[in-house]
Amino acid sequence: ITLLHLVVDGYPSLNEVEYRVQLEIAIEQKRALLIEDEHELIGALVFRSHPCWIDFLGIHPQYRNSQLTQLFLNAMKETYCPNQEIWISTFRKYDPADTGYREEFIKLGFMERECSIEFDYPTQHFVLPVNDKKKVRNKYE
């Protein structure tokens, strides 16, 4: 919950009681990944695997520009959601509450999709496509 309070700017309509219940369920169902630095939680990811959807992604502000998000995505792609698109929702374009989440997801390869309303807040879905094997070009092409 300490991490939640540090990243709540990414979830403007987050209900702490509901979050705690959902987190406990996700941990029990092995749908939560956590990263600790010594004794402090610095990253948390809660997801569903069919379809592959990130329900919560929180990175401690001091580690936000590190590679923790990529580390979580790699784990999802390799272990929990192989050969699946990964979906997440975040702020809509020009939302003044966005502190850089959209930009980070785009840099990680996510592509914009439809707009939505979630928890009475305007959001936009993003998808990280399945990485196709790069076509090896024939030297005569």
C-alpha atoms as a printed R data frame, in Angstrom:
    type eleno elety resid chain resno       x       y       z
1   ATOM     1    CA   ILE     A     1   0.000   0.000   0.000
2   ATOM     2    CA   THR     A     2   2.982   2.296   0.550
3   ATOM     3    CA   LEU     A     3   3.912   1.893  -3.119
4   ATOM     4    CA   LEU     A     4   0.297   2.549  -4.077
5   ATOM     5    CA   HIS     A     5   0.392   5.924  -2.333
6   ATOM     6    CA   LEU     A     6   3.571   6.812  -4.238
7   ATOM     7    CA   VAL     A     7   2.120   5.968  -7.669
8   ATOM     8    CA   VAL     A     8  -1.511   6.960  -7.214
9   ATOM     9    CA   ASP     A     9  -1.019   9.759  -9.769
10  ATOM    10    CA   GLY     A    10  -1.215   7.032 -12.399
11  ATOM    11    CA   TYR     A    11  -4.611   5.933 -11.089
12  ATOM    12    CA   PRO     A    12  -6.712   9.025 -10.360
13  ATOM    13    CA   SER     A    13  -9.900   7.077  -9.543
14  ATOM    14    CA   LEU     A    14  -8.272   4.271  -7.582
15  ATOM    15    CA   ASN     A    15 -10.237   2.923  -4.640
16  ATOM    16    CA   GLU     A    16  -7.720   1.740  -2.033
17  ATOM    17    CA   VAL     A    17 -10.049  -0.775  -0.371
18  ATOM    18    CA   GLU     A    18 -10.997  -2.358  -3.691
19  ATOM    19    CA   TYR     A    19  -7.355  -2.324  -4.789
20  ATOM    20    CA   ARG     A    20  -6.266  -4.174  -1.644
21  ATOM    21    CA   VAL     A    21  -8.898  -6.890  -2.181
22  ATOM    22    CA   GLN     A    22  -7.971  -7.297  -5.864
23  ATOM    23    CA   LEU     A    23  -4.253  -7.376  -5.014
24  ATOM    24    CA   GLU     A    24  -4.769 -10.153  -2.466
25  ATOM    25    CA   ILE     A    25  -6.738 -12.178  -5.031
26  ATOM    26    CA   ALA     A    26  -4.065 -11.600  -7.694
27  ATOM    27    CA   ILE     A    27  -1.288 -12.701  -5.332
28  ATOM    28    CA   GLU     A    28  -3.255 -15.828  -4.404
29  ATOM    29    CA   GLN     A    29  -3.828 -16.602  -8.109
30  ATOM    30    CA   LYS     A    30  -0.172 -15.882  -8.954
31  ATOM    31    CA   ARG     A    31  -1.103 -12.917 -11.173
32  ATOM    32    CA   ALA     A    32   1.067 -10.393  -9.349
33  ATOM    33    CA   LEU     A    33   4.754  -9.681  -9.833
34  ATOM    34    CA   LEU     A    34   6.704  -7.669  -7.284
35  ATOM    35    CA   ILE     A    35  10.202  -6.196  -7.304
36  ATOM    36    CA   GLU     A    36  11.935  -5.289  -4.056
37  ATOM    37    CA   ASP     A    37  15.077  -3.302  -3.386
38  ATOM    38    CA   GLU     A    38  16.380  -4.603  -0.083
39  ATOM    39    CA   HIS     A    39  13.203  -4.351   2.057
40  ATOM    40    CA   GLU     A    40  11.226  -1.818   0.021
41  ATOM    41    CA   LEU     A    41   8.730  -2.627  -2.698
42  ATOM    42    CA   ILE     A    42   9.747  -0.646  -5.795
43  ATOM    43    CA   GLY     A    43   7.569  -2.214  -8.469
44  ATOM    44    CA   ALA     A    44   4.280  -4.077  -8.707
45  ATOM    45    CA   LEU     A    45   2.362  -5.537 -11.614
46  ATOM    46    CA   VAL     A    46  -1.075  -7.163 -11.499
47  ATOM    47    CA   PHE     A    47  -2.286  -8.818 -14.675
48  ATOM    48    CA   ARG     A    48  -4.682 -11.232 -16.345
49  ATOM    49    CA   SER     A    49  -3.385 -13.655 -18.936
50  ATOM    50    CA   HIS     A    50  -6.345 -14.483 -21.220
51  ATOM    51    CA   PRO     A    51  -6.462 -11.927 -22.736
52  ATOM    52    CA   CYS     A    52  -3.209 -10.494 -21.488
53  ATOM    53    CA   TRP     A    53  -4.167  -7.319 -19.658
54  ATOM    54    CA   ILE     A    54  -2.222  -5.211 -17.148
55  ATOM    55    CA   ASP     A    55  -4.607  -4.222 -14.368
56  ATOM    56    CA   PHE     A    56  -2.038  -2.354 -12.291
57  ATOM    57    CA   LEU     A    57   1.529  -1.279 -12.916
58  ATOM    58    CA   GLY     A    58   3.283   0.793 -10.316
59  ATOM    59    CA   ILE     A    59   6.943   1.791 -10.207
60  ATOM    60    CA   HIS     A    60   8.401   3.698  -7.249
61  ATOM    61    CA   PRO     A    61   9.060   7.310  -8.382
62  ATOM    62    CA   GLN     A    62  12.790   6.992  -7.648
63  ATOM    63    CA   TYR     A    63  12.981   4.047 -10.075
64  ATOM    64    CA   ARG     A    64  10.522   5.238 -12.699
65  ATOM    65    CA   ASN     A    65  13.139   5.975 -15.365
66  ATOM    66    CA   SER     A    66  14.862   2.651 -14.799
67  ATOM    67    CA   GLN     A    67  14.185  -0.514 -16.761
68  ATOM    68    CA   LEU     A    68  11.678  -1.983 -14.293
69  ATOM    69    CA   THR     A    69   8.683  -1.615 -16.607
70  ATOM    70    CA   GLN     A    70  10.610  -3.361 -19.376
71  ATOM    71    CA   LEU     A    71  11.582  -6.099 -16.911
72  ATOM    72    CA   PHE     A    72   7.904  -6.676 -16.083
73  ATOM    73    CA   LEU     A    73   6.977  -6.705 -19.780
74  ATOM    74    CA   ASN     A    74   9.728  -9.202 -20.551
75  ATOM    75    CA   ALA     A    75   8.437 -11.525 -17.818
76  ATOM    76    CA   MET     A    76   4.926 -11.261 -19.199
77  ATOM    77    CA   LYS     A    77   6.044 -11.941 -22.777
78  ATOM    78    CA   GLU     A    78   8.286 -14.865 -21.860
79  ATOM    79    CA   THR     A    79   6.409 -16.567 -19.019
80  ATOM    80    CA   TYR     A    80   2.843 -15.432 -18.477
81  ATOM    81    CA   CYS     A    81   1.572 -14.276 -21.881
82  ATOM    82    CA   PRO     A    82   3.804 -15.725 -24.583
83  ATOM    83    CA   ASN     A    83   2.688 -14.942 -28.134
84  ATOM    84    CA   GLN     A    84  -0.083 -12.633 -26.914
85  ATOM    85    CA   GLU     A    85  -0.669  -8.933 -27.242
86  ATOM    86    CA   ILE     A    86  -0.370  -7.091 -23.930
87  ATOM    87    CA   TRP     A    87  -3.067  -4.532 -23.170
88  ATOM    88    CA   ILE     A    88  -3.115  -1.655 -20.699
89  ATOM    89    CA   SER     A    89  -5.181   1.473 -20.243
90  ATOM    90    CA   THR     A    90  -3.852   4.863 -19.257
91  ATOM    91    CA   PHE     A    91  -4.568   8.539 -19.623
92  ATOM    92    CA   ARG     A    92  -6.005  10.004 -22.776
93  ATOM    93    CA   LYS     A    93  -3.931  12.374 -24.868
94  ATOM    94    CA   TYR     A    94  -3.726  15.882 -23.369
95  ATOM    95    CA   ASP     A    95  -5.021  14.763 -19.957
96  ATOM    96    CA   PRO     A    96  -3.318  17.195 -17.549
97  ATOM    97    CA   ALA     A    97  -3.200  14.464 -14.881
98  ATOM    98    CA   ASP     A    98  -0.777  12.392 -16.989
99  ATOM    99    CA   THR     A    99   2.743  12.700 -15.609
100 ATOM   100    CA   GLY     A   100   4.352  10.828 -18.494
101 ATOM   101    CA   TYR     A   101   2.707   7.410 -18.477
102 ATOM   102    CA   ARG     A   102   1.455   7.638 -22.094
103 ATOM   103    CA   GLU     A   103   4.880   8.677 -23.343
104 ATOM   104    CA   GLU     A   104   6.555   5.816 -21.492
105 ATOM   105    CA   PHE     A   105   4.168   3.215 -22.917
106 ATOM   106    CA   ILE     A   106   4.660   4.546 -26.439
107 ATOM   107    CA   LYS     A   107   8.454   4.384 -25.993
108 ATOM   108    CA   LEU     A   108   8.062   0.759 -24.896
109 ATOM   109    CA   GLY     A   109   6.248  -0.057 -28.148
110 ATOM   110    CA   PHE     A   110   2.615   0.203 -27.095
111 ATOM   111    CA   MET     A   111   0.209   1.476 -29.725
112 ATOM   112    CA   GLU     A   112  -2.858   3.616 -29.101
113 ATOM   113    CA   ARG     A   113  -6.269   2.004 -29.359
114 ATOM   114    CA   GLU     A   114  -9.820   2.981 -28.447
115 ATOM   115    CA   CYS     A   115 -10.830   5.438 -25.767
116 ATOM   116    CA   SER     A   116 -12.861   4.220 -22.822
117 ATOM   117    CA   ILE     A   117 -14.309   5.220 -19.474
118 ATOM   118    CA   GLU     A   118 -12.995   3.192 -16.546
119 ATOM   119    CA   PHE     A   119 -13.890   3.819 -12.922
120 ATOM   120    CA   ASP     A   120 -15.744   6.948 -14.096
121 ATOM   121    CA   TYR     A   121 -12.532   8.349 -15.626
122 ATOM   122    CA   PRO     A   122 -11.681   8.885 -19.318
123 ATOM   123    CA   THR     A   123  -8.914   6.501 -20.387
124 ATOM   124    CA   GLN     A   124  -7.395   5.077 -23.528
125 ATOM   125    CA   HIS     A   125  -6.406   1.492 -24.251
126 ATOM   126    CA   PHE     A   126  -2.927   0.679 -25.519
127 ATOM   127    CA   VAL     A   127  -1.640  -2.580 -26.963
128 ATOM   128    CA   LEU     A   128   1.858  -4.014 -27.167
129 ATOM   129    CA   PRO     A   129   1.780  -6.208 -30.273
130 ATOM   130    CA   VAL     A   130   3.302  -9.652 -30.369
131 ATOM   131    CA   ASN     A   131   6.837  -9.300 -31.682
132 ATOM   132    CA   ASP     A   132   7.045 -11.048 -35.008
133 ATOM   133    CA   LYS     A   133  10.373 -12.565 -35.858
134 ATOM   134    CA   LYS     A   134  12.221 -10.060 -37.959
135 ATOM   135    CA   LYS     A   135  12.276 -11.064 -41.552
136 ATOM   136    CA   VAL     A   136  15.796 -11.742 -42.703
137 ATOM   137    CA   ARG     A   137  16.241  -9.822 -45.930
138 ATOM   138    CA   ASN     A   138  17.652 -11.565 -48.890
139 ATOM   139    CA   LYS     A   139  20.656  -9.634 -50.235
140 ATOM   140    CA   TYR     A   140  18.917  -9.568 -53.657
141 ATOM   141    CA   GLU     A   141  15.779  -7.805 -52.361
